[in-house]
Amino acid sequence: MKIIVTKSSEQLGRMAARQAAERINKCISEKGKARVLFSTGASQFDMFKALVRENVDWEKVAMFHLDEYVNLSPDHPASFRKYLNERFVSKVPLGEVHFVDGTEGGIAKLNAIVAEEPIDLGMIGVGENAHIAFNDPPADFDTETPFIIVALDEACKRQQVGEGWFAAIDDVPKTAVTMSVRQIMKCGEIISCVPYAVKANAVRAMVESPIVNTVPASILKTHPKITLYLDVDSAAKIDFALAEAHIPCLDGYEEVS
C-alpha cells in the first residue's frame, strides 16, 4: 500500500485521476482494452471532474460500478446510475457501460459479465463506517459471488442522509446490490480516494486495525497494488506508527505540498 496525503480534495482528485488514466492507457496499450470499476458518493466528485479531462481512448474502456440500491428508480437523485450518467458516462465515449440494476436477472447477467475476465482498475472509496461498496460491517469476506444483495446498517444510512441523497433515514432503501469483497480484491490495481474530515475515523480504523470484517476496508491493505489517497482532513487522526504495524506491505508514505 502506498499512502499519499494531499492538501485538498481537489488536489487528491487530480492526482488520483492522473494515476487512473495512466493505468487505463497502459492496459489499452498492452491488450487493446481496459475494464474499470467505480465507486460513487460525494468523496468521488473531484476525481470524476478530473478524470473526464484526462487523455484516454474511452471507446476501448468497459465501465462497471460497485453498487446500487434495490428498488430505486434510476431517475431518483440518489441513484448511482444517475450519478454516473451525469458525472461520467455522458461526458466520455465509453465502449461499454455495465450498470447495476438490482433485479434478479440483472444481477445474474452482471455476475456472468464480470466473471469473463479481470477488472484492471478499481476506484474504491471508503464509507464513514469503513465499508467498501455496500459491504457494511461485519462484511462477508468469504463469498466468491461477484454481486450480492445486502442489508444496509444504520451508520451507512446516516451517511447517505448526511451527504444529502435522502431527506431522512427512513427514506433510505433497506437493501442494496453490492460487489462482494472478494470480487473487489480481484482488481488488478486499486486506487482509493478518501477525502474529508467525516472520513477521518474510518481511515484511522482502516489503516490502524488488523484485517477484520468489522472494519471492511482493512482488507484493502492486503492488495498487492493499492494507492490510498487522503487529504489532510481525512488523514488527521492516523497514528502512523500503529498503521505501519498493521499494513502488510507499506510501499511508501508521501505528503504532497
Secondary structure, 3 states (H helix, E strand, C coil): CEEEEECCHHHHHHHHHHHHHHHHHHHHHHHCCEEEEECCCHHHHHHHHHHCCCCCCHHHEEEEECEEECCCCCCCCCCHHHHHHHHHHCCCCCCEEECCCCCHHHHHHHHHHHHHCCCCEEECCCCCCCCECCECCCCCCCCCCCEEEEECCHHHHHHHHHCCCCCCHHHCCCEEEEECHHHHCCCCEEEEEECCHHHHHHHHHHHHCCCCCCCHHHHHHHCCCEEEEEECCCCCCCCHHHHHHHCCCCCEEEECC
